[in-house]
Amino acid sequence: MDFAFTPDQEAIREHVGRLCARFGDAYWMARDRDATFPEEFYRAMAEGNWLGIAMPEEYGGAGLGITEAAILMQAVAESGAAMSGASAIHINIFGLHPVVVHGTAEQKRRMLPPLIAGEDKACFGVTEPDAGLNTLAISTRAEKRGDRYVVNGQKIWTSTAQEANRILLLARTTPADRVARRTDGLTLFYTTLDRAHAEVRLIHKMGRHAVDSNMVFFSGMEIPEEDRIGEEGQGFRAILHGLNPERILIAAEAIGIGRVALARAARYARERVVFGRPIGQNQAIQHPLAKNWAELEAANLMMLKAASLYDAGSECGAEANAAKYLGAEAGWHAAEQAVMTHGGMGYAQEYQVERYLREAMIPRLAPISPQLILSYLAERMLGLPKSY
């Protein structure tokens, strides 16, 4: 058992850190205020060949594992970019894994290189207003007509849809009451987001203003058959290949936010003098920050365990979910404590920690709630009756 990074993994963290250092507090504050996609950061990541870190080499990727992808995404978040930086490149890193696993050779040649190069921007259309986390209850329909599918319905919380030209879309091709198994009847597509038949409406939200979230309304949007990923009706199984990596990467990002928040809090506690002594000399300040450090380190170990299991081809569902839960909670607690450590100035934008707090909320909420993770762990790891 070895807890040390390899030299190559250390190099990833170092190089990504140097790239991110070009985009400091002023950059991310500006993107947060003007709610503009961080195009310069996105281009820099593409030009550095980082977007394909976990994609096959034959299509322009680096062919590395989820462990290396997690190191990259954590370094991005920890740089101070937080979720504004991580979410800008998230789908490039893991989103098209179903294409890697289930796509044809022609589809991989056509779909993967433009995403890796940053030429295509993609969004992920799964969640629906009336289904939420119950993916099997989605109702957006894709009706087969000759060699095309016609899509009608709506999605919600579709990130980057304002910027994207492509969409990874899960839709129902067989009504739920006509399938033999609940997991049948859903089909996955990776296709052009045709704005003539897809209306994108911005959701105004609490944080991460630089990366948009949206409702998308489909009205007769056509998808050519060659953009279907895998077999018709087997789309739910296809997206399962991306769920554990997504949870691992979200955990890494949440821990990264927690670490930068903790570093800011510790620095302020060393420098802020009240009653003739730095506030960091007071145990009421020290102990919560020390607890944050311990929580972040423990969550990080679970995240790396989940990533190593995934890369080894082993079952990692419990570990990936636990990593997401622990990472999100630890990141949130560290960001909250950073604001409290700064006192009134923690509420001021110039110290950044209020932005970290707003963005640390995202990993707690998405892509799965902490309560559903705990239910999953209770059922799978403790043998308790299913509650949902």
C-alpha positions in Angstrom: 0.0 0.0 0.0 1.5 3.3 -1.1 0.0 6.7 -0.4 2.5 8.7 -2.4 1.9 10.0 -5.9 4.2 8.8 -8.7 6.5 11.3 -10.3 4.2 11.6 -13.3 1.2 12.3 -11.0 3.2 14.9 -9.1 4.1 16.5 -12.5 0.4 16.7 -13.4 -0.4 18.6 -10.2 2.6 20.9 -10.7 1.9 21.7 -14.3 -1.8 22.3 -13.9 -1.1 24.4 -10.8 1.2 26.6 -12.9 -1.3 27.0 -15.7 -4.1 27.9 -13.2 -1.8 30.5 -11.6 -2.3 32.5 -14.7 -5.9 32.9 -13.7 -5.9 34.5 -10.3 -8.5 36.0 -8.0 -9.3 39.0 -10.2 -10.1 36.7 -13.2 -12.5 34.5 -11.3 -14.1 37.4 -9.5 -14.7 39.1 -12.9 -16.2 35.9 -14.4 -18.4 35.5 -11.3 -19.6 39.1 -11.6 -20.2 39.3 -15.4 -21.5 35.7 -15.6 -19.3 35.0 -18.6 -17.9 31.6 -19.5 -14.1 31.4 -18.7 -13.1 31.1 -22.4 -9.5 32.0 -21.8 -9.1 29.4 -19.1 -10.9 26.8 -21.2 -8.6 27.5 -24.2 -5.5 27.3 -22.0 -6.6 23.9 -20.7 -7.2 22.7 -24.3 -3.9 24.0 -25.6 -2.2 22.3 -22.7 -3.7 19.0 -23.8 -5.4 18.5 -20.5 -9.0 18.0 -21.7 -8.3 14.5 -22.9 -6.3 13.3 -19.9 -8.6 10.2 -19.4 -9.4 9.7 -23.1 -7.8 7.0 -25.4 -4.4 8.0 -26.9 -5.5 7.0 -30.4 -8.1 9.9 -30.4 -5.7 12.5 -29.1 -6.1 11.9 -25.4 -3.4 11.0 -22.8 -4.9 7.6 -22.0 -4.5 8.0 -18.3 -6.8 7.0 -15.5 -9.5 8.6 -13.3 -6.8 9.0 -10.6 -4.9 11.3 -12.8 -8.1 13.1 -13.9 -9.0 13.6 -10.2 -5.5 15.0 -9.5 -6.1 17.5 -12.4 -9.5 18.6 -11.3 -8.5 18.9 -7.7 -5.6 21.1 -8.7 -8.0 23.3 -10.7 -10.4 23.8 -7.8 -7.6 24.2 -5.3 -6.1 27.0 -7.4 -9.1 29.2 -6.5 -10.9 28.5 -9.7 -13.3 26.4 -7.5 -16.4 25.1 -9.4 -16.2 28.0 -11.9 -13.0 26.4 -13.3 -13.8 22.8 -12.7 -17.3 22.9 -14.3 -16.0 24.6 -17.4 -14.0 21.5 -18.3 -15.8 18.8 -16.4 -17.7 17.1 -19.3 -14.5 17.1 -21.4 -12.8 15.1 -18.7 -15.3 12.3 -18.1 -18.6 13.0 -19.9 -18.0 11.0 -23.1 -16.9 7.9 -21.3 -20.0 6.1 -22.5 -18.8 6.8 -26.1 -15.4 5.4 -25.3 -17.1 2.2 -23.9 -20.2 1.8 -26.2 -19.4 3.9 -29.3 -18.4 2.4 -32.6 -15.0 3.0 -34.0 -16.5 5.5 -36.4 -18.2 7.3 -33.6 -15.0 7.5 -31.6 -13.1 8.9 -34.5 -15.8 11.5 -35.2 -16.8 12.5 -31.7 -13.8 12.3 -29.4 -11.0 14.4 -31.1 -13.0 17.6 -31.3 -14.0 17.4 -27.6 -10.4 16.7 -26.6 -9.1 19.6 -28.7 -11.7 22.0 -27.2 -13.3 22.6 -30.6 -16.6 21.1 -29.4 -18.3 22.1 -26.2 -20.8 19.6 -24.8 -23.6 19.6 -22.3 -25.3 16.7 -20.5 -29.1 16.3 -20.8 -30.4 13.8 -18.3 -32.2 15.4 -15.4 -35.8 16.4 -15.8 -38.1 18.6 -13.7 -40.6 15.8 -12.8 -38.0 13.1 -12.4 -35.1 14.5 -10.5 -32.8 11.8 -9.3 -35.2 9.1 -10.5 -33.6 8.8 -13.9 -35.8 5.8 -14.9 -38.8 8.2 -14.7 -37.7 10.6 -17.4 -40.3 11.3 -20.1 -38.4 13.1 -22.8 -39.2 11.1 -25.9 -37.1 10.2 -29.0 -39.4 8.7 -31.6 -37.8 6.7 -34.4 -38.8 7.9 -37.9 -36.9 6.2 -40.6 -33.1 6.8 -40.1 -33.7 9.6 -37.5 -35.1 10.1 -34.1 -37.4 13.1 -33.3 -37.0 14.4 -29.7 -39.7 16.2 -27.7 -39.5 17.0 -24.0 -37.4 19.0 -21.6 -34.3 18.8 -19.4 -33.2 20.9 -16.4 -29.9 21.8 -14.8 -28.1 21.3 -18.1 -24.8 23.0 -17.5 -23.0 24.9 -20.3 -26.0 24.6 -22.7 -25.6 28.3 -23.5 -22.1 27.6 -24.8 -22.4 24.0 -26.1 -22.8 22.9 -29.7 -23.2 19.2 -28.7 -25.3 17.4 -26.2 -25.1 13.9 -24.6 -28.8 13.2 -24.3 -30.7 10.5 -22.6 -34.3 10.0 -23.9 -37.0 7.5 -23.7 -37.5 5.5 -26.9 -40.0 2.9 -25.5 -42.8 3.9 -23.1 -42.1 2.8 -19.5 -45.3 0.7 -19.5 -44.0 -1.3 -22.4 -40.6 -2.5 -21.2 -39.8 -5.8 -19.6 -37.3 -4.2 -17.1 -37.4 -0.8 -15.6 -33.9 0.0 -16.9 -35.0 -0.7 -20.5 -36.4 1.8 -23.0 -33.9 4.6 -22.5 -31.5 5.5 -25.3 -28.3 7.6 -25.3 -27.3 10.0 -28.0 -24.4 12.3 -28.6 -25.5 14.8 -31.2 -25.7 18.4 -32.3 -27.7 20.7 -30.1 -30.0 22.1 -32.8 -31.1 25.5 -31.4 -33.8 25.7 -34.0 -35.6 23.0 -32.1 -34.0 23.3 -28.6 -34.8 26.4 -26.6 -32.2 27.0 -23.8 -33.4 29.1 -20.8 -30.9 30.3 -18.3 -31.5 29.4 -14.6 -30.3 32.3 -12.4 -28.6 30.7 -9.4 -26.7 31.4 -6.1 -23.2 30.8 -7.4 -20.9 29.6 -10.2 -22.2 32.3 -12.4 -19.4 31.8 -14.9 -20.8 28.4 -15.9 -24.4 28.5 -16.9 -27.2 26.1 -15.8 -30.3 25.8 -17.9 -33.7 24.3 -18.8 -33.7 23.0 -22.3 -37.0 22.5 -24.2 -36.9 20.1 -27.2 -39.5 20.5 -29.9 -39.1 18.2 -32.9 -35.3 18.1 -32.7 -34.0 15.5 -35.1 -31.1 13.2 -34.3 -29.5 11.0 -37.0 -29.3 7.3 -36.2 -25.6 7.4 -36.4 -25.5 9.6 -33.3 -27.1 6.9 -31.1 -24.6 5.5 -28.6 -25.0 1.8 -28.1 -28.2 -0.2 -28.6 -31.6 1.4 -28.6 -33.2 1.0 -25.2 -29.9 0.4 -23.4 -29.0 4.0 -22.7 -29.4 3.7 -18.9 -26.7 1.0 -18.8 -24.5 3.2 -21.0 -24.6 6.2 -18.6 -23.8 4.0 -15.6 -20.2 3.8 -16.9 -19.8 7.5 -16.2 -21.5 7.7 -12.8 -18.6 6.4 -10.6 -16.0 8.6 -12.3 -18.3 11.6 -12.0 -18.6 11.0 -8.2 -14.9 10.6 -7.8 -14.1 13.8 -9.8 -16.8 15.8 -7.9 -15.2 14.6 -4.6 -11.8 15.8 -5.8 -13.1 19.2 -6.7 -14.9 19.6 -3.4 -11.8 18.8 -1.5 -9.9 21.2 -3.7 -12.3 24.0 -2.7 -12.0 23.0 0.9 -8.2 23.2 0.7 -8.0 26.6 -0.8 -10.6 27.9 1.6 -8.7 26.4 4.5 -5.4 28.0 3.3 -7.1 31.4 3.1 -8.5 31.0 6.6 -5.2 30.0 8.1 -3.4 32.8 6.4 -6.0 35.3 7.7 -5.8 33.8 11.2 -2.0 34.3 11.2 -2.2 37.9 10.0 -5.3 39.3 11.7 -4.4 40.8 15.1 -7.1 41.6 17.7 -6.5 42.4 21.4 -2.8 42.5 20.7 -2.5 38.9 19.3 -3.2 37.0 16.1 -6.6 35.4 16.2 -5.0 32.2 15.1 -3.4 31.9 18.6 -6.9 31.4 20.0 -8.0 27.7 20.2 -11.5 28.7 19.2 -10.0 29.6 15.8 -7.4 26.8 15.8 -9.5 23.8 16.6 -12.2 24.2 13.9 -9.6 24.7 11.2 -7.6 21.7 12.4 -10.8 19.6 12.2 -11.3 20.9 8.7 -7.8 19.7 7.7 -8.4 16.3 9.2 -11.8 15.9 7.4 -10.3 17.0 4.1 -7.4 14.6 4.3 -9.7 11.7 5.3 -12.0 12.4 2.4 -9.1 12.7 0.0 -7.9 9.2 1.0 -11.4 7.8 0.2 -11.4 9.6 -3.1 -8.1 8.2 -4.1 -9.1 4.7 -3.0 -12.2 4.9 -5.2 -10.2 6.2 -8.1 -7.5 3.4 -7.8 -10.2 0.8 -7.6 -11.9 2.2 -10.7 -8.6 2.3 -12.6 -7.9 -1.3 -11.6 -11.3 -2.4 -13.0 -12.6 -3.3 -9.6 -16.0 -2.6 -8.1 -16.0 0.9 -6.6 -19.6 2.0 -6.3 -19.6 2.2 -2.5 -16.2 3.9 -2.4 -17.1 6.4 -5.2 -20.3 7.4 -3.5 -18.7 7.6 0.0 -15.9 9.8 -1.5 -18.5 12.1 -3.0 -20.3 12.3 0.3 -17.2 12.9 2.4 -15.5 15.2 0.0 -18.6 17.4 -0.4 -19.2 17.6 3.4 -15.6 18.3 4.2 -15.3 21.0 1.4 -18.5 22.7 2.6 -17.4 22.7 6.3 -14.0 24.1 5.4 -15.5 26.9 3.2 -18.1 27.7 5.9 -15.3 27.9 8.6 -13.2 30.1 6.3 -16.0 32.7 6.2 -16.4 32.5 9.9 -12.7 32.8 10.5 -12.7 36.0 8.5 -15.5 37.4 10.5 -17.3 40.3 8.8 -14.6 40.4 6.0 -15.6 36.8 5.1 -18.8 38.3 3.7 -16.7 40.7 1.5 -16.1 39.5 -2.0 -12.4 40.7 -2.0 -11.4 37.8 0.3 -12.9 35.2 -2.1 -14.1 32.9 0.7 -17.8 33.8 0.2 -17.5 32.6 -3.4 -15.9 29.4 -2.2 -18.8 28.9 0.1 -21.4 29.5 -2.6 -19.6 27.1 -5.0 -18.9 24.5 -2.3 -22.7 24.0 -2.0 -22.8 22.5 -5.5 -21.0 19.2 -4.7 -23.3 18.7 -1.8 -26.4 19.0 -4.0 -25.3 17.4 -7.3 -25.2 15.1 -9.1 -26.8 13.1 -6.2 -28.0 14.2 -2.8 -26.2 13.2 0.4 -29.3 11.6 1.6 -29.6 9.3 -1.4 -25.9 8.3 -1.0 -26.5 7.4 2.6 -29.5 5.3 1.7 -27.4 3.5 -1.0 -24.6 2.8 1.5 -27.0 1.6 4.1 -28.6 -0.8 1.6 -25.5 -2.1 -0.2 -22.9 -2.1 2.6 -25.0 -2.7 5.7 -27.7 -5.0 4.2 -30.6 -2.7 5.3 -33.9 -2.7 3.5 -34.2 -0.4 0.5 -35.9 2.9 1.4 -36.6 4.5 -2.0 
